[in-house]
Amino acid sequence: MDEADKIYRVVIQTPATEMLVQHAYFLAQVSEAAADRLTDEFFAKAKSLEKIPERCPWLSGYSIPEKKYRKLILEGNYLLVFQIIGNTVLVDAMVDCRSEYSWLLQE
């Protein structure tokens, strides 16, 4: 199988789902349509990681383990944070880029 044809299994971890719910709930207080768009984009972008998740850049920072997590931008203000382990993509978190989030990724 050609590397471009490889399909990864995407697993959305419970903390990432809970973060999505929190962000969508907060956003829905202002705009239900915006909350729906965020939720739809979350699942569409997560699904897109089935193909070539390595296309996404590394997440880096002082307290973030080097070359462990990758990032994918959602709706301009949010990040999907994920790691690739073998043939599996683990979506570990969804964070608001406007917030300080390095605490989330400490081991």
C-alpha positions in Angstrom: 0.0 0.0 0.0 1.3 3.4 -1.0 1.9 5.7 2.0 -0.6 8.2 0.5 -3.3 5.5 0.5 -2.7 4.6 4.1 -5.8 5.0 6.3 -5.3 5.8 10.0 -7.8 4.9 12.7 -8.9 8.2 14.5 -9.8 7.9 18.1 -11.3 11.0 19.8 -10.3 10.8 23.5 -12.9 11.6 26.2 -11.1 14.8 27.3 -11.2 16.1 23.7 -15.0 15.4 23.5 -15.6 17.1 26.8 -13.6 20.2 25.7 -15.7 20.3 22.5 -18.9 20.2 24.5 -17.6 23.0 26.8 -16.5 25.3 23.9 -19.7 24.6 21.9 -21.9 25.3 25.0 -20.1 28.6 25.7 -20.4 29.6 22.0 -24.1 28.6 21.8 -24.8 31.3 24.5 -24.0 33.8 21.7 -24.8 31.9 18.5 -26.2 28.4 18.2 -25.2 28.4 14.5 -21.6 29.1 15.4 -21.7 26.3 18.0 -23.0 23.9 15.3 -20.3 25.0 12.8 -17.6 24.4 15.4 -19.0 21.0 16.2 -19.3 20.1 12.5 -15.8 21.3 11.8 -14.4 19.4 14.8 -15.7 16.1 13.5 -14.8 16.9 9.8 -11.2 17.8 10.7 -10.8 14.9 13.0 -12.0 12.6 10.2 -9.5 14.2 7.8 -6.7 12.9 10.0 -7.5 9.4 8.6 -5.3 10.5 5.6 -1.8 11.9 6.0 -2.0 13.3 9.6 1.7 14.0 9.3 0.8 17.0 7.2 0.0 18.9 10.4 2.8 20.7 12.1 4.3 19.8 15.5 2.9 21.5 18.5 5.9 23.1 20.4 6.4 25.0 23.5 8.5 25.2 26.6 6.6 22.5 28.6 5.3 20.4 25.7 7.2 17.2 24.9 9.2 17.6 21.7 7.7 15.9 18.6 4.9 14.2 20.5 1.8 16.3 19.6 0.6 17.8 16.4 -1.9 20.5 15.8 -4.7 21.3 13.4 -6.5 24.7 13.4 -10.3 24.8 13.7 -12.5 27.9 13.2 -9.5 30.1 13.5 -9.4 30.1 17.3 -9.2 26.5 18.3 -6.7 23.7 18.0 -7.1 20.0 17.7 -4.2 18.5 19.5 -3.3 14.9 18.5 -0.6 12.3 18.4 0.1 9.5 16.0 0.9 6.1 17.5 1.4 3.5 14.9 -1.7 3.4 12.7 -3.8 5.3 15.2 -4.4 9.0 15.6 -5.4 10.0 19.1 -7.2 13.3 19.3 -6.3 14.3 22.9 -7.6 17.8 23.2 -9.3 20.7 21.7 -8.1 24.0 23.0 -8.9 27.7 22.5 -5.8 29.3 21.0 -6.6 32.5 23.0 -5.9 30.7 26.2 -2.7 29.4 27.8 -2.8 25.7 27.4 0.6 24.3 28.0 -0.5 22.9 31.3 -2.7 20.5 29.4 0.1 18.7 27.7 2.6 18.2 30.6 3.5 14.6 31.3 
